[in-house]
Amino acid sequence: MPMDLDFYGDGPLGDNPGVSPAPVIRKIVHIDMDVFYASVEQRDDPNLRGKPVAVGGGQRGVVAAASYEARKFGVRSAMPSVTAARRCPELIFVKPRFDVYKAVSAHIREIFAEHTDLIEPLSFDEAYLDVTENKQNIALATDVANLIRAQIKEVTGLNSSAGISYNKFLAKMASGFRKPNNFYVIPPGRGAAFVAELPIEKFHGVGPATAARMHKLGITTGADLAALSIEDMRTRFGRSAQYWFDLSRGVDNRQVNPDRERKSIGAEDTFPEDIKTIDDARRLTAPLADKVWRVCESRALFGRTATLKVKFSNFEQITRARSFPGVIRSRQALGAALEELLAATFPPKMPVRLLGVTVSNFDRGEDVVDSQLALPIN
């Protein structure tokens, strides 16, 4: 059985040069619902239980979530539906019900709040919790995590997994280590060793491009990364050097942030048929812009940047952005920015299958944007 975190003390790394000072050891839990969307659909429709299910998809869409029965065939989220159907001919596609997922997520959040106020949601189906000082005064972080998992199962009927460690990065990595419906603990004495054995592409936040860059540098595991001095890190990674230096040694001093700010508001759509003309693009981006603007207004979040996302028929993707000295304060101003972005993109080099609209770079209290002072397209 893994050790539990039942103590406080100095960081496990001592006074290693280059390592950021370690705070008092915290007890961090990362709760991750198991194939959340697909599990909700199987819970609500007994005919789907035990069968390969994909949420989303459709003839030209992508998979939003896949049941474990579907994953056995290699079906994964973000996979084109045609590829998923080819891998699993018996795959059942169901339309997403985001209002239901949001309601279930709210129930789960209420359970979290019974134990701590330090909750940092990452999405509908996962969150960090700092249970160093928890409301139930439970000494062991593992006991808190498993009590939460049991309550989630009782209230929602859904399974979840938990990672327990002394920082957010390791808690995140631990929650996926024994999935599904399980937990794993990485205590302070094991953090650096756990990271050393971890393939670099398994690091949370490392995508294919970063992993490829690391591999070119001869870095394939956490141990390879930890072998570099802080000076080597600065040469290779510049401003990210300290982050990688710390992480490779099991150090992550980020606190659980219950006031984590939304970075952007966006909406996108995959079309039944590819489009080629700017008139079609205008017609199809209008409802996306309407949806984004309604959310911006309802949350009083007004941003300086409008972004157009374009995915072509070969799945290649680009983004075009328009930034302003002040925030965008009207749907008309957003539409004007999008019109310039569309004009710079159409006619496209090949047919377009998806368009997306995003507002970001939020700043409250700014003056209405003057379109004559806008910055050039990125």
LOGU-959928 format. One record per residue (C-alpha): residue in three letters; x, z, y. Coordinates in steps of 0.2 Angstrom, whole numbers. Layout:
// residues N
R dovo    px    pz    py
R  ALA     X     Z     Y
...
END
This chain:
// residues 378
R dovo    px    pz    py
R  MET     0     0     0
R  PRO     6    -4    18
R  MET    12    11    28
R  ASP     0    17    42
R  LEU     4    20    60
R  ASP     2    39    62
R  PHE    15    43    74
R  TYR    22    40    92
R  GLY    40    39    96
R  ASP    55    28   103
R  GLY    54    10    99
R  PRO    62     4    83
R  LEU    76    -6    91
R  GLY    85     8   101
R  ASP    95     2   115
R  ASN    99   -16   110
R  PRO   105   -25   125
R  GLY    93   -39   132
R  VAL    78   -31   124
R  SER    65   -26   136
R  PRO    62    -7   137
R  ALA    49    -1   124
R  PRO    35     9   130
R  VAL    27    23   120
R  ILE    22    16   103
R  ARG     4    10   104
R  LYS    -9     8    90
R  ILE   -16   -10    91
R  VAL   -29   -17    80
R  HIS   -33   -36    80
R  ILE   -50   -39    72
R  ASP   -53   -57    66
R  MET   -70   -62    59
R  ASP   -68   -73    43
R  VAL   -73   -91    46
R  PHE   -86   -84    59
R  TYR   -97   -99    63
R  ALA   -98  -105    45
R  SER  -101   -87    39
R  VAL  -116   -85    51
R  GLU  -123  -101    44
R  GLN  -121   -96    26
R  ARG  -129   -79    30
R  ASP  -144   -86    38
R  ASP  -147  -100    25
R  PRO  -146   -95     7
R  ASN  -145  -113     2
R  LEU  -128  -114    10
R  ARG  -120  -100     1
R  GLY  -106  -104   -11
R  LYS  -105  -122    -5
R  PRO   -93  -131     6
R  VAL   -99  -130    24
R  ALA   -93  -137    40
R  VAL  -100  -132    57
R  GLY  -100  -147    69
R  GLY   -94  -164    64
R  GLY  -107  -177    63
R  GLN  -102  -196    62
R  ARG   -89  -195    76
R  GLY   -86  -177    80
R  VAL   -74  -164    74
R  VAL   -76  -149    63
R  ALA   -78  -133    73
R  ALA   -77  -121    58
R  ALA   -76  -123    39
R  SER   -81  -111    25
R  TYR   -68  -105    13
R  GLU   -77  -116     0
R  ALA   -73  -131    11
R  ARG   -55  -125    15
R  LYS   -51  -127    -3
R  PHE   -52  -146    -1
R  GLY   -41  -145    15
R  VAL   -55  -145    28
R  ARG   -49  -137    44
R  SER   -56  -134    61
R  ALA   -52  -148    74
R  MET   -52  -160    60
R  PRO   -61  -177    62
R  SER   -77  -176    53
R  VAL   -74  -193    44
R  THR   -57  -185    37
R  ALA   -66  -169    32
R  ALA   -80  -179    23
R  ARG   -67  -190    14
R  ARG   -57  -174     8
R  CYS   -73  -166     2
R  PRO   -87  -178    -2
R  GLU   -99  -163    -5
R  LEU   -96  -156    12
R  ILE  -112  -150    21
R  PHE  -112  -152    40
R  VAL  -123  -141    50
R  LYS  -125  -141    69
R  PRO  -117  -127    79
R  ARG  -129  -113    86
R  PHE  -119  -105    99
R  ASP  -133   -95   106
R  VAL  -133   -86    89
R  TYR  -115   -84    88
R  LYS  -114   -77   105
R  ALA  -128   -64   100
R  VAL  -119   -59    84
R  SER  -103   -57    94
R  ALA  -112   -46   107
R  HIS  -117   -34    92
R  ILE   -99   -34    86
R  ARG   -93   -30   104
R  GLU  -105   -15   104
R  ILE   -96    -8    88
R  PHE   -79   -10    96
R  ALA   -85     0   111
R  GLU   -90    15   100
R  HIS   -71    17    97
R  THR   -62    12   112
R  ASP   -64     5   130
R  LEU   -48    -5   128
R  ILE   -55   -21   121
R  GLU   -48   -38   125
R  PRO   -59   -52   118
R  LEU   -50   -68   114
R  SER   -66   -78   108
R  PHE   -83   -75   100
R  ASP   -74   -70    84
R  GLU   -58   -60    88
R  ALA   -52   -46    99
R  TYR   -38   -34   102
R  LEU   -42   -16   102
R  ASP   -30    -2   108
R  VAL   -35    13    97
R  THR   -20    24   102
R  GLU   -33    36   109
R  ASN   -50    32   102
R  LYS   -67    39   105
R  GLN   -69    46    87
R  ASN   -52    55    88
R  ILE   -47    47    71
R  ALA   -29    50    68
R  LEU   -24    34    58
R  ALA   -26    17    65
R  THR   -30    10    48
R  ASP   -45    21    46
R  VAL   -52    16    63
R  ALA   -49    -3    59
R  ASN   -58    -1    42
R  LEU   -72     9    49
R  ILE   -75    -5    62
R  ARG   -75   -18    48
R  ALA   -87    -8    38
R  GLN   -99    -6    53
R  ILE   -98   -25    56
R  LYS  -103   -28    38
R  GLU  -117   -16    39
R  VAL  -124   -23    56
R  THR  -121   -41    54
R  GLY  -118   -44    35
R  LEU  -102   -53    39
R  ASN   -84   -50    33
R  SER   -69   -47    45
R  SER   -50   -45    43
R  ALA   -39   -33    53
R  GLY   -21   -32    58
R  ILE   -14   -15    63
R  SER     3   -13    72
R  TYR    12    -7    87
R  ASN    10   -22    98
R  LYS    -2   -37   100
R  PHE     9   -51    93
R  LEU    11   -41    76
R  ALA    -7   -36    75
R  LYS   -12   -54    77
R  MET     0   -60    64
R  ALA    -5   -45    52
R  SER   -24   -49    53
R  GLY   -21   -66    45
R  PHE    -9   -60    32
R  ARG   -22   -54    19
R  LYS   -37   -64    24
R  PRO   -51   -65    20
R  ASN   -60   -48    21
R  ASN   -44   -37    21
R  PHE   -32   -28    32
R  TYR   -13   -27    34
R  VAL    -2   -15    43
R  ILE    15   -18    51
R  PRO    23    -1    56
R  PRO    37     0    69
R  GLY    50     2    55
R  ARG    45   -15    48
R  GLY    41   -26    64
R  ALA    58   -34    66
R  ALA    60   -37    47
R  PHE    42   -45    46
R  VAL    46   -57    61
R  ALA    63   -61    53
R  GLU    54   -68    37
R  LEU    41   -78    47
R  PRO    42   -97    48
R  ILE    43  -102    66
R  GLU    28  -113    65
R  LYS    18   -97    60
R  PHE    22   -88    76
R  HIS     5   -86    86
R  GLY     6   -98   100
R  VAL    19  -110    93
R  GLY    11  -127    91
R  PRO    18  -143    83
R  ALA    28  -148    98
R  THR    37  -131   100
R  ALA    40  -130    81
R  ALA    48  -147    81
R  ARG    59  -142    96
R  MET    64  -126    87
R  HIS    68  -136    71
R  LYS    79  -148    81
R  LEU    89  -133    87
R  GLY    91  -127    69
R  ILE    78  -113    71
R  THR    66  -112    56
R  THR    62   -93    55
R  GLY    62   -78    65
R  ALA    79   -73    58
R  ASP    86   -89    65
R  LEU    79   -85    82
R  ALA    85   -67    82
R  ALA   103   -73    78
R  LEU   104   -80    96
R  SER   110   -70   110
R  ILE   101   -68   126
R  GLU   113   -80   134
R  ASP   110   -93   121
R  MET    91   -90   123
R  ARG    93   -93   142
R  THR   102  -109   139
R  ARG    89  -116   127
R  PHE    73  -109   134
R  GLY    76  -105   152
R  ARG    62   -93   159
R  SER    55   -91   142
R  ALA    71   -83   135
R  GLN    66   -65   137
R  TYR    50   -68   128
R  TRP    58   -76   113
R  PHE    72   -64   113
R  ASP    60   -49   112
R  LEU    47   -57   100
R  SER    61   -61    87
R  ARG    65   -43    87
R  GLY    47   -37    85
R  VAL    45   -32   103
R  ASP    29   -37   113
R  ASN    26   -25   128
R  ARG     9   -34   133
R  GLN    -5   -21   135
R  VAL   -22   -24   129
R  ASN   -31   -30   144
R  PRO   -50   -27   145
R  ASP   -51   -36   162
R  ARG   -43   -52   155
R  GLU   -48   -66   167
R  ARG   -56   -82   162
R  LYS   -43   -96   166
R  SER   -55  -111   165
R  ILE   -73  -116   163
R  GLY   -75  -133   153
R  ALA   -87  -144   143
R  GLU   -84  -159   133
R  ASP   -93  -172   122
R  THR   -89  -184   109
R  PHE  -100  -200   110
R  PRO  -110  -209    97
R  GLU  -101  -225   101
R  ASP   -84  -228   111
R  ILE   -86  -232   129
R  LYS   -75  -244   140
R  THR   -83  -245   157
R  ILE   -82  -233   172
R  ASP  -101  -234   173
R  ASP  -103  -227   156
R  ALA   -90  -214   160
R  ARG   -99  -208   176
R  ARG  -116  -207   166
R  LEU  -108  -196   152
R  THR   -98  -185   163
R  ALA  -112  -180   175
R  PRO  -121  -168   162
R  LEU  -104  -161   158
R  ALA  -100  -158   176
R  ASP  -118  -150   178
R  LYS  -115  -138   164
R  VAL   -98  -133   171
R  TRP  -105  -130   188
R  ARG  -119  -120   182
R  VAL  -107  -108   174
R  CYS   -96  -108   189
R  GLU  -110  -103   200
R  SER  -118   -90   188
R  ARG  -101   -81   187
R  ALA   -95   -84   205
R  LEU   -79   -92   199
R  PHE   -74  -106   210
R  GLY   -58  -116   206
R  ARG   -45  -126   215
R  THR   -42  -139   201
R  ALA   -54  -151   192
R  THR   -47  -159   176
R  LEU   -54  -174   167
R  LYS   -50  -174   148
R  VAL   -50  -191   139
R  LYS   -48  -194   121
R  PHE   -46  -212   115
R  SER   -52  -221    99
R  ASN   -36  -217    90
R  PHE   -37  -199    95
R  GLU   -23  -200   108
R  GLN   -28  -188   122
R  ILE   -23  -187   140
R  THR   -28  -176   155
R  ARG   -29  -180   173
R  ALA   -31  -167   187
R  ARG   -36  -165   205
R  SER   -30  -150   215
R  PHE   -36  -144   232
R  PRO   -29  -132   245
R  GLY   -46  -122   244
R  VAL   -58  -120   231
R  ILE   -72  -132   226
R  ARG   -88  -125   232
R  SER  -101  -138   228
R  ARG  -107  -149   214
R  GLN  -104  -163   225
R  ALA   -86  -159   229
R  LEU   -83  -158   210
R  GLY   -92  -175   207
R  ALA   -81  -182   221
R  ALA   -65  -176   212
R  LEU   -71  -182   195
R  GLU   -75  -199   203
R  GLU   -56  -201   208
R  LEU   -50  -196   191
R  LEU   -62  -208   183
R  ALA   -56  -222   194
R  ALA   -38  -218   190
R  THR   -42  -219   171
R  PHE   -54  -234   170
R  PRO   -53  -247   163
R  PRO   -44  -237   149
R  LYS   -30  -244   138
R  MET   -42  -243   123
R  PRO   -60  -237   120
R  VAL   -64  -219   124
R  ARG   -73  -207   111
R  LEU   -73  -191   121
R  LEU   -73  -185   139
R  GLY   -71  -167   145
R  VAL   -73  -159   162
R  THR   -64  -142   167
R  VAL   -63  -132   183
R  SER   -48  -120   184
R  ASN   -36  -111   196
R  PHE   -49   -99   201
R  ASP   -48   -90   218
R  ARG   -63   -81   226
R  GLY   -66   -80   244
R  GLU   -58   -97   249
R  ASP   -65  -109   262
R  VAL   -75  -124   257
R  VAL   -63  -138   251
R  ASP   -59  -152   264
R  SER   -58  -168   253
R  GLN   -46  -175   266
R  LEU   -33  -162   262
R  ALA   -33  -164   243
R  LEU   -17  -166   234
R  PRO   -13  -182   224
R  ILE   -18  -184   206
R  ASN    -6  -176   194
END
